[in-house]
Amino acid sequence: MNMPRLHSAKIYFLVLVLLVQSVSVMAQKPPTGGPNPSPPGPNLTPILIGGGVALGGAASLYMLKLRGPKIPVRDYLPTYLLRHNILPTPDALDLMQKLNPRLNRSEVIRARQKLNNPDFPEVPKEQINTSGPNAQTTTTLPADLKQQINLYKSGLKTYRKTKISFKNANKFNFNLDSVNSTLTKIERIITAHETNKAETNAIKSQLVTDLFRALNKTISRTISTKIWGDVDSNFLREILQNLTELILPEVKENQIPEKSGRLYFNNLPEKERKLYASRDSNSVNFAASNLLLPPSNTLLPESSISAAARPDNPTKTNMLQGFAFAIYKLNETGKPIVKGPEVEKQYFIQYALPALRSDPEAYHHLSEPATYATALLPPAKFYFVVKDSNNKVVPLQHPLIDFREAFQNSREERINDLIKVVIYVTK
């Protein structure tokens, strides 16, 4: 697909070479024999050398602008997918590798090299509208969630008055102090959420309710048995992690999360850096715009920037994004199937918070079969189960999907765009 540009570049260099050779011939001295020998002319060699160097430099910059600098594939591909409204999940990355086999043979890629994108079907117009009652903002907690929070607080009071022992099977690094500390952290998080009347929505509230319902069952059982075990302790830790993601979401400031890697000038191969360093500021700005970089050769910090730490950009606790789930599988020859009767409207999707993945009652069912099933989700991780039309569970290679990458601040202007979530099924 880059053949026309590459062909033009070859013609450009051929003309350049012929031009230099022609000037060299014309600059040669005439024969000195004969009755009227010509006087020696000026020495054009330095001019030719200097002109050749200038033309060569211009040609190098032209080629670099034409094809773009080299970027590590592992860094470029997630960024590329997000620009095309595809969540860079492991399944999506694997699909791109299959559609572009040359990516498997190289560690770098040109920034302007075109790739074969998955030819998914169009999303039906009725599914594109991601607004609705579930997305409406409110500061009032639903009655069911309030009930579960009150149960947790009353159960915690009873628990603290009960003599509890810890049964350690050495599976996890837990003790009674760490368990009590986790319970206290959960209490503080939800109390602050209530006190500050933070914004919420029906989807987020239901997910938080799911967590507290399961947590209250665990505390009630512990009060009855008077024993904390390793399994329940690990479950408690996972609940804290999930609750923190939902109530205190963190989104990187104008950066793609670390594993996707927004690229910086100093991350380029040394040869590329030297070439840009030899050019003027406009060339460096070109590199910045084509790499989605800041126009600087300074390496910016990759650490996460919490929105809560910025007084001019308060923490956004009510974020939702629309997602369209697309199924793909492989045919007998290993070629990806991304549309058609084999994958469209054939699979039913369920999701739950990772801590609740073993609880069948905690799963939320998407009403439409995939491809496409759609859902509004907050910036968090979710565990997925996919069933076929016979209600049989289909094995997944990557059932845990992290949706936080879709909520980076640099995508705010496109927040209403549906992002495709690719799921690979083996049958």
C-alpha positions in Angstrom: 0.0 0.0 0.0 3.1 2.3 0.3 4.2 1.5 -3.3 3.1 4.8 -4.9 5.0 6.9 -2.4 8.1 4.7 -2.5 8.0 4.7 -6.3 7.9 8.5 -6.3 10.8 8.6 -3.9 12.9 6.4 -6.2 12.2 8.6 -9.1 13.2 11.6 -7.0 16.6 10.1 -6.2 17.2 9.1 -9.8 16.6 12.6 -11.0 18.9 13.9 -8.3 21.7 11.5 -9.3 21.3 12.5 -13.0 21.3 16.2 -12.2 24.5 15.9 -10.2 26.2 13.9 -13.0 25.1 16.4 -15.6 26.5 19.4 -13.7 29.7 17.5 -13.1 30.2 16.9 -16.9 29.4 20.5 -17.7 31.9 21.7 -15.1 34.8 19.7 -16.7 37.7 21.7 -18.2 37.8 21.8 -22.1 40.8 20.2 -23.8 44.1 22.3 -23.5 45.4 21.4 -27.0 44.7 23.4 -30.2 45.6 26.9 -31.4 43.4 28.7 -28.9 43.4 26.9 -25.6 40.8 28.2 -23.1 42.0 29.7 -19.9 41.3 27.5 -16.8 37.8 28.1 -15.4 36.7 28.3 -11.8 36.9 25.1 -9.7 33.3 24.0 -9.2 34.2 20.9 -7.1 33.5 22.4 -3.7 30.2 23.9 -5.0 29.2 20.5 -6.4 30.1 18.7 -3.2 28.3 21.2 -1.0 25.2 21.1 -3.3 25.2 17.4 -3.3 25.4 17.3 0.5 22.5 19.8 0.8 20.4 17.9 -1.8 21.2 14.6 0.0 20.1 16.1 3.3 17.0 17.4 1.8 16.3 14.0 0.2 16.8 12.3 3.6 14.4 14.6 5.3 11.9 14.2 2.4 12.0 10.4 2.8 11.7 10.7 6.6 8.6 12.9 6.2 7.3 10.6 3.5 7.6 7.4 5.5 7.8 8.7 9.1 10.4 7.8 11.7 10.9 4.3 13.0 8.9 3.4 16.2 8.9 0.2 18.2 5.9 -1.8 17.2 5.0 -2.6 20.8 4.6 1.1 21.5 3.0 2.3 18.2 0.3 -0.4 17.8 -1.7 0.4 21.0 -1.7 4.1 20.1 -2.7 3.3 16.5 -5.7 1.2 17.7 -7.0 3.9 20.0 -6.8 6.4 17.1 -9.1 4.0 15.2 -11.5 3.6 18.1 -10.4 0.1 19.0 -9.4 -0.7 22.6 -5.8 -2.1 22.6 -6.6 -5.4 24.3 -4.4 -8.5 23.9 -7.0 -9.9 21.5 -7.0 -6.7 19.4 -3.2 -6.7 19.3 -3.1 -10.4 18.3 -5.6 -9.7 15.5 -3.5 -6.8 14.1 -0.5 -9.1 14.1 -2.4 -11.7 12.1 -3.7 -9.1 9.6 -0.2 -7.6 9.3 2.2 -10.5 9.3 5.2 -8.2 8.7 4.7 -6.9 12.3 5.9 -10.3 13.6 9.1 -10.0 11.6 10.2 -6.5 12.7 10.6 -4.7 16.0 10.0 -1.3 14.5 7.5 0.3 12.2 7.4 3.5 10.2 5.0 6.1 11.7 3.2 6.6 8.4 3.2 3.0 7.3 -0.4 1.9 6.6 -1.7 -1.2 8.3 -4.5 -3.6 7.4 -7.3 -2.8 9.8 -10.0 -5.4 10.7 -12.9 -5.1 8.4 -15.6 -5.2 11.0 -19.3 -4.6 10.0 -20.8 -1.2 10.5 -22.3 -0.6 14.0 -26.1 -0.3 13.6 -27.2 3.3 14.0 -29.6 2.4 16.8 -26.7 1.1 18.8 -24.5 4.2 18.3 -26.5 6.4 20.7 -24.8 5.7 24.0 -26.9 8.2 26.1 -29.8 7.2 28.3 -31.1 7.0 31.8 -28.1 4.9 32.9 -25.7 7.7 31.9 -27.5 10.4 33.7 -25.5 12.1 36.5 -26.8 12.2 40.1 -25.4 12.8 43.5 -28.0 10.7 45.2 -27.2 7.1 46.0 -29.8 4.5 45.1 -31.8 3.0 48.0 -30.3 -0.5 47.4 -26.8 0.9 47.6 -27.6 2.9 50.7 -29.0 -0.2 52.3 -25.8 -2.3 51.6 -23.6 0.5 52.9 -25.5 0.7 56.1 -25.4 -3.1 56.5 -21.6 -2.9 56.0 -21.2 -0.2 58.7 -23.4 -2.0 61.2 -21.7 -5.4 60.4 -18.3 -3.7 60.9 -19.3 -2.6 64.4 -20.4 -6.1 65.3 -17.2 -7.5 63.8 -15.0 -5.2 65.8 -16.7 -6.4 69.0 -16.1 -10.1 68.0 -13.0 -12.0 68.8 -11.7 -13.2 65.4 -8.9 -15.6 64.8 -6.8 -15.8 61.6 -6.3 -19.2 59.9 -3.2 -18.8 57.7 -2.5 -21.5 55.1 0.5 -19.5 53.8 -1.1 -19.0 50.4 -1.1 -15.2 50.8 0.8 -12.8 52.9 -2.1 -11.8 55.2 -2.7 -11.4 58.9 -5.4 -10.1 61.1 -4.0 -6.6 61.1 -3.9 -6.4 57.3 -7.4 -7.6 57.1 -8.6 -5.0 59.7 -6.7 -2.3 57.8 -8.4 -3.2 54.5 -11.9 -3.1 56.2 -11.1 0.4 57.5 -9.9 1.6 54.1 -13.2 0.5 52.5 -15.1 2.3 55.3 -13.2 5.5 54.7 -13.6 5.4 50.9 -17.4 4.9 51.0 -17.9 7.4 53.8 -16.0 10.1 51.9 -18.1 9.2 48.8 -21.3 9.8 50.8 -20.2 12.9 52.6 -18.9 14.7 49.5 -22.0 13.7 47.5 -19.8 12.8 44.6 -21.4 12.4 41.1 -22.5 8.9 40.2 -24.7 7.1 37.7 -26.9 4.0 37.7 -24.2 1.8 36.2 -21.5 2.7 38.6 -23.9 2.5 41.6 -25.0 -1.0 40.6 -21.4 -2.1 40.4 -20.6 -0.7 43.8 -23.8 -2.3 45.2 -22.5 -5.7 43.8 -19.3 -5.3 45.8 -20.9 -4.4 49.1 -23.5 -7.2 48.8 -20.7 -9.7 48.4 -18.6 -8.0 51.2 -21.5 -8.1 53.6 -22.0 -11.8 53.1 -18.3 -12.4 53.8 -18.3 -10.3 57.0 -21.5 -12.0 58.2 -20.0 -15.4 57.6 -16.8 -14.4 59.4 -18.7 -13.1 62.5 -20.5 -16.5 62.6 -17.4 -18.6 62.2 -15.1 -16.2 64.1 -12.3 -17.1 61.6 -10.6 -15.2 58.7 -9.1 -17.4 56.2 -6.6 -16.8 53.3 -9.3 -17.1 50.6 -11.6 -14.6 52.2 -8.7 -12.2 53.0 -7.6 -12.2 49.3 -11.2 -11.7 48.3 -11.3 -8.7 50.6 -8.2 -7.2 49.0 -9.7 -7.6 45.5 -12.9 -5.9 46.6 -10.8 -2.9 47.9 -9.0 -2.7 44.5 -12.3 -2.8 42.5 -14.0 -0.3 44.8 -11.0 2.1 44.5 -11.1 1.9 40.7 -14.8 2.7 40.6 -15.0 5.5 43.2 -11.5 7.0 42.8 -10.7 6.5 39.1 -7.3 7.7 37.8 -6.8 8.8 34.2 -3.5 9.8 32.9 -3.2 13.5 31.9 -3.0 13.6 28.1 -1.1 10.3 28.1 -1.8 6.8 27.0 -1.4 4.4 30.0 2.1 3.0 30.4 1.7 -0.3 28.6 0.4 1.5 25.5 3.3 4.0 25.8 3.0 7.5 24.4 6.2 7.9 22.6 8.8 10.6 23.2 11.6 11.9 21.1 14.3 10.2 23.2 12.6 6.9 22.7 13.4 6.9 19.0 16.3 4.9 17.7 19.7 6.8 17.9 19.9 7.2 14.2 16.5 8.9 14.0 17.4 11.2 16.9 20.6 12.3 15.3 18.8 13.1 12.0 16.2 15.2 13.7 18.8 16.9 15.9 20.6 18.0 12.8 17.5 19.8 11.5 15.8 23.0 12.5 12.9 23.3 14.9 10.3 22.9 12.2 11.6 19.4 11.5 11.4 18.5 15.2 7.9 19.9 15.3 7.1 17.6 12.4 8.4 14.6 14.4 6.2 15.7 17.3 3.0 16.0 15.2 3.5 12.6 13.5 4.5 10.8 16.6 1.8 12.4 18.8 4.6 13.8 20.9 5.2 17.1 22.6 7.4 19.3 20.3 10.5 18.8 22.4 13.4 16.5 22.6 13.0 16.2 26.3 11.8 13.0 27.8 8.7 13.7 29.8 7.8 11.7 32.9 5.7 8.5 32.3 4.3 8.4 35.8 0.6 8.6 36.3 -0.7 12.1 37.0 -3.7 12.1 39.3 -6.5 14.4 38.2 -7.3 15.0 41.9 -3.9 16.7 42.4 -4.8 19.4 39.8 -6.9 22.2 41.2 -8.0 23.3 37.7 -9.0 19.8 36.8 -10.9 18.1 39.7 -11.2 14.3 39.8 -13.9 13.0 37.5 -15.7 10.3 39.3 -18.6 9.8 36.9 -16.9 8.8 33.6 -18.7 6.4 31.2 -17.8 5.4 27.7 -19.7 3.5 25.1 -18.2 0.2 23.9 -19.2 -2.1 21.0 -18.0 -5.7 21.5 -16.9 -7.5 18.3 -16.1 -11.2 18.0 -13.5 -12.7 15.8 -12.3 -16.3 15.2 -9.9 -18.1 12.9 -10.9 -20.3 9.9 -9.2 -23.6 9.1 -6.3 -21.8 7.4 -5.7 -19.4 10.3 -7.3 -16.4 8.6 -9.3 -14.1 10.9 -13.1 -14.0 10.5 -14.4 -10.6 11.7 -17.8 -10.4 10.0 -20.4 -12.7 8.5 -22.8 -15.3 9.9 -20.1 -17.1 11.8 -19.5 -14.2 14.2 -22.4 -11.7 13.9 -25.2 -12.0 16.4 -23.9 -15.4 17.6 -22.4 -14.8 21.0 -23.8 -13.5 24.3 -21.6 -11.5 26.6 -21.6 -11.2 30.4 -19.3 -9.2 32.6 -18.6 -8.8 36.3 -16.0 -7.1 38.5 -12.9 -9.2 38.8 -13.4 -9.8 42.6 -16.9 -11.2 41.8 -15.9 -13.4 38.9 -16.8 -16.6 40.8 -20.3 -15.3 41.7 -22.9 -16.1 39.0 -25.3 -13.6 40.4 -22.8 -10.7 40.0 -22.7 -10.9 36.2 -24.4 -8.3 34.0 -25.8 -9.5 30.7 -25.6 -7.4 27.5 -29.0 -7.5 25.8 -27.7 -7.7 22.2 -25.7 -10.6 20.9 -22.2 -9.9 19.5 -21.1 -8.8 17.0 -22.2 -6.1 18.1 -23.2 -6.0 21.8 -22.9 -2.6 23.4 -22.4 -1.3 26.9 -21.7 1.8 28.9 -18.8 1.1 31.3 -16.6 3.2 33.7 -12.8 3.2 33.7 -12.2 -0.2 35.4 -11.2 -3.8 34.8 -13.9 -6.4 34.1 -14.1 -10.1 33.8 -16.0 -11.5 30.8 -17.8 -14.7 30.0 -19.0 -15.4 26.5 -21.7 -18.0 25.6 -22.7 -19.3 22.2 -26.2 -19.5 20.8 -26.6 -22.9 22.6 -25.9 -21.2 25.9 -22.5 -23.0 26.2 -19.5 -21.1 27.6 -16.9 -20.4 25.0 -13.2 -20.5 26.1 -11.5 -17.1 26.1 -7.8 -16.4 26.0 -8.0 -13.1 27.8 -11.2 -12.8 29.9 -9.9 -9.9 31.9 -10.2 -6.6 30.0 -8.9 -3.2 31.2 -11.0 -0.3 30.0 -9.1 2.5 31.6 -7.1 3.2 28.4 -10.2 4.4 26.7 -10.6 7.3 29.2 -7.3 9.2 28.7 -7.8 12.9 28.8 -6.6 13.3 25.2 -9.8 11.5 24.0 -12.3 13.8 25.7 -13.4 15.3 22.4 -14.3 11.8 21.1 -16.0 10.6 24.3 -19.2 10.0 22.4 -17.6 7.7 19.9 -18.1 4.0 20.4 -14.9 2.1 21.0 -14.7 -1.5 19.6 -13.7 -4.2 22.0 -12.2 -7.2 20.2 -12.8 -10.6 21.7 -11.3 -13.8 20.2 -13.2 -17.0 20.6 -11.8 -20.4 19.8 -15.0 -21.9 18.5 
